[in-house]
Amino acid sequence: GENVEQHPSTLSVQEGDSAVIKCTYSDSASNYFPWYKQELGKGPQLIIDIRSNVGEKKDQRIAVTLNKTAKHFSLHITETQPEDSAVYFCAASRGAGKSTFGDGTTLTVKP
Amino acid sequence: DAGVIQSPRHEVTEMGQEVTLRCKPISGHDYLFWYRQTMMRGLELLIYFNNNVPIDDSGMPEDRFSAKMPNASFSTLKIQPSEPRDSAVYFCASSLVRTEQYFGPGTRLTVT
């Protein structure tokens, strides 16, 4: 089955700096890669996603890149703010139903 | 839409008791997922349904766990008998095919 590895497990940055979280996957048939943000006491929520026919996608301060050959994808957050502090999960899916999640990255943005 | 609805939000029970967690998915979604989240094991997929049919229950830890989806708008996850190691936050999520999953607020289960 699919295996998703996520790094780092914790990340601390100064407000205004950039944050990068990286994930690798094992199943070459995976074609959908969402990123979720989980705030304390809440369920994960989608922040951005990318499909395998696209190499990069951007939404304001958030961007995701995908390298299908190397089977890795990354989340980039620029100009970080304290409200970006949360746990971030990457996931990989063949597009029908089940996603395999990474172990999560706890991001702390220090004011 | 109100999003995915889970009840109860918090459940405290004694070891050996039966626990039933409930989920109402987003209307029109044809996939429903049950997850368990703990500090030690992270986010684990327990079981998922497609059009009310269980597709993969390989994540269900033991026979003490069971899940049903009698119709498109309701699902339950039952633990009988409960044990302290079942203490976790249980999430329900729903989705359409080829789209993101929408998670509920979770049920925090404490088994004493």
Interface residues (C-beta under 8 A of the other chain):
Chain A: Y32 P34 Y36 K42 G43 P44 Q45 L46 D49 F89 G95 A96 G97 K98 S99 T100 F101 D103 G104
Chain B: V4 Y31 F33 G42 L43 L45 Y48 N50 I55 D56 F91 A93 S95 V97 R98 E100 Q101 Y102 F103 G104 P105 G106
